[in-house]
Amino acid sequence: MHNEGKTKMIPFGDLSREYDDLSIEIDNTVAGLLKSGWFVLGKKVEEFEEVFADFIGKEVFAVGVGSGTEALHLALVASGVTHGDYVITVPNTAVPTVSAISFSGATPLFVDIDPDTYNIDTNKLRELVVIEKKRRGNKLKALIPVHLYGQSADMEPVLAIAREFNLTVIEDACQAHGAEYKGKRVGSFGDYACFSFYPSKNLGAYGDGGMITTKTPEQAHTLKMLRNYGQEKRYYHTIKGFNSRLDELQAAILLTKIKYLDTWNTRRRDIADFYNQNIKNKAITKPVEVSYGKHVFHLYVIRHPERDRLQAYLQNNDVQTVIHYPLSIHLQEAYKDLGYSQGDFPVAEKVAEEILSLPIFPQLRDKEAETVAELINSFS
């Protein structure tokens, strides 16, 4: 967003700056694709699936789908989740994580979060699984740990609990392209992992798009059928499927952009490092990077006890911020039927009242980051 008034607004994100950097490459890519005349499930999708699988780790297979939400939905279906089943996740994620559980016919169960990382609290997870396994038996099917804001959840205990209780693990890596856990990229730990290419992600398309990574060629084959009406070959339908295809145009754009992802993630980490060192306001809680992971700072999320006043102050000084997310899912109108109430997940609820996401994107200028830090330091 370029404001032409007396002062320039410091944007929360600005995809036009990214396009300015890549315009010649992107324009050539799009023109070439349009000339090819092939727009759905062609060579670009296949090529991008291979490149993305390589990016995550040699042992995974990747399947391009229509969005991150649909990636989660298809992974749930592929793992056998259906009506009457239960899936555990966190209440402080984006609603699409839970939308996907609803699409599959299952019911979400929530577990509270770690107060430092805002990711799943694995001690509380174990307690919940023990209780729910007794109550639901084999209807408790899956866990969806969310790598929130660009930082990996603590996967070793998650995987150990899943093995012990025979649960499928589906990583929600929609905000974590390139994040690492103990030296390996997220997307290579669960039975399935799901990525979004929504335009504002660390790797974003120019529209919707998603990817599922999985461990075996058989699982990948099932997912490829599920995304395309359950077809084994054209007009021969082996299973009941859906329409969720990454289109050729987005795949071509993503192929162009993935070459820059590591550089962009490094820039995000540099901006986060600058904020960490230069935000001195004692009332601010800055994000924690865990020792076992590498954060890719899809979002840089601070906390302040008077968050709304801070946000208004920054807005009045031409700095855009966003709240990810202002109301935990268990308190959303749409999910009242789950029967949760205020106080059920106290950490998630407290965090939701205090968090604020600051501008962080690869094309953010040093001077803009300095201004953001100075304004926060002057807030009282």
Secondary structure, 3 states (H helix, E strand, C coil): CCCCCCCCCECCCCHHHHHHHHHHHHHHHHHHHHHHCCCECCHHHHHHHHHHHHHHCCCCEEEEECCHHHHHHHHHHHCCCCCCCEEEECCCCCHHHHHHHHHCCCEEEECCECCCCCCECHHHHHHHHHHHHHHHHHHEEEECCECHHHCCCCHHHHHHHHHHHCCEEEEECCCCCCCEECCEECCCCCCEEEEECCCCCCCCCCCCCEEEEECCHHHHHHHHHHCECCEEECCEECCCCCECCCEHHHHHHHHHHHCCHHHHHHHHHHHHHHHHHHCCCCCCECCCCCCCEECCCCCEEEECCCHHHHHHHHHHCCECCECCCCCCHHHCHHHHHHCCCCCCCHHHHHHHHHEEEECCCCCCCHHHHHHHHHHHHHCC
